[in-house]
Amino acid sequence: MAVDKAARDEMVTKTGRLAVPVIEVDGEVVVGYDENWLKQKLGL
């Protein structure tokens, strides 16, 4: 159960689904943990 309805609604709006984690960097969204994507976006 989502405690923060506004956050839940924002996630569904951005991704079209209810899943975690949702990571957003510079307006790009990825659902699930993708270490390579995250390192690239953060310049690591």
Beta strands, then each sheet from edge to edge (+ up, - down):
strand 1: 22-25
strand 2: 28-31
sheet 1: 1+ 2-
end
